[in-house]
Amino acid sequence: MSSEFALGIVGAGAIGAVHIETAMALPKVRLAAVCDAREEVAKAVAERTGARCHTEFRNLAYEERLDGVIVCTPPATHPEIGQFFLRSGINVLCEKPLAIDARSAVKMQACAKRNRRLLMLASKFRYVEGVVAARQILREGTLGAIRHAEIVFTSNVDMRARWNSDPAQSGGGVVIDNGSHAADICRYLFGPVVSVAAVGYTRVAELAVEDSAYLYLGTQDGTGVTVDVSWSLERHLPYYIRIYGEHGRLCVGWRETTLSLNPSIAATRIAPGYSKIEAFRAVQEDFVNASSGSGVPRIDAADGLASVEVIDAAYEAIREGGRREVA
């Protein structure tokens, strides 16, 4: 591998555009090629960035010499695209979720192992300073026994014209979308998830998938984590993670992360807020370093598979009713 990391990106939609801008700003990374099925989009990106453009993802392997590829297409396409590049000897950074079902994710993981290539999930919240600080505090036992935690990702956005609301492309609704982030955060902070209870709702009648859901994740160490996700309800909460422990409260927010160990004293600010740019930069840097053999990725294919398994379990719970009527 040369000193310059040759990167390709498949999918130049909303998330792809963020990855493109991030890659352009990274030192020792060359955005070599961009692929999008929409020729006009691929050409526009190529003209602006200097990358070669393609409309067929296979041509990135046939016509380019790439060190890594970022897959930013709808989730249903991840297994086919990801495994193609892995078999072609190219490392893959895949946007979440890794796949729309665990069986497909297992095949992707096996393909990476068989071809001795890196398969990494672009789980941006593992790279947010506040989330990293929360993990360290939990490891140190500062909060004492954890009594409860909650993760909230809610917004009010019109999803009717987006592929996210087409189950054939997305695999589901807000559970697989926002819930995938929540599942990985839960695992990163508290360890393996061993049980899931879930209920899903469709508040926007035009959607073919659930736009809101409540999950309860039980972890191996006994922590209970409630998850509230929605595309149709904005709760305007300053924190997306709250952790309640024996000795205090830890809150990870959009503008700051705070720790409170004494109810009579104001909470202490321990980390800045969420920055999408910084999170994506850190994800890509980790991918480049791990691909170059100079580091172990913060998240790997096994983590990606585990999150898919949590989401599979959530949908199974929703299909089975997820709740019981009170007699």
HELIX and SHEET records of a PDB file:
HELIX    1   1 ALA A   14  ALA A   25  1                                  12    
HELIX    2   2 GLU A   39  THR A   49  1                                  11    
HELIX    3   3 ASN A   59  TYR A   62  1                                   4    
HELIX    4   4 PRO A   75  THR A   77  5                                   3    
HELIX    5   5 HIS A   78  ARG A   87  1                                  10    
HELIX    6   6 ALA A  102  ARG A  114  1                                  13    
HELIX    7   7 LYS A  124  TYR A  127  5                                   4    
HELIX    8   8 GLU A  129  GLU A  140  1                                  12    
HELIX    9   9 TRP A  163  SER A  165  5                                   3    
HELIX   10  10 PRO A  167  SER A  170  1                                   4    
HELIX   11  11 VAL A  174  PHE A  190  1                                  17    
HELIX   12  12 LYS A  276  SER A  291  1                                  16    
HELIX   13  13 ALA A  301  ARG A  319  1                                  19    
SHEET    1   A 6 ARG A  52  HIS A  54  0                                        
SHEET    2   A 6 VAL A  29  CYS A  35  1                                        
SHEET    3   A 6 PHE A   5  VAL A  10  1                                        
SHEET    4   A 6 GLY A  68  VAL A  71  1                                        
SHEET    5   A 6 ASN A  91  CYS A  94  1                                        
SHEET    6   A 6 LEU A 119  LEU A 121  1                                        
SHEET    1   B 8 VAL A 193  TYR A 201  0                                        
SHEET    2   B 8 SER A 212  THR A 219 -1                                        
SHEET    3   B 8 GLY A 224  SER A 230 -1                                        
SHEET    4   B 8 ILE A 146  THR A 154  1                                        
SHEET    5   B 8 TYR A 239  GLY A 245 -1                                        
SHEET    6   B 8 ARG A 249  GLY A 253 -1                                        
SHEET    7   B 8 GLU A 256  SER A 260 -1                                        
SHEET    8   B 8 THR A 268  PRO A 272 -1                                        
END                                                                             
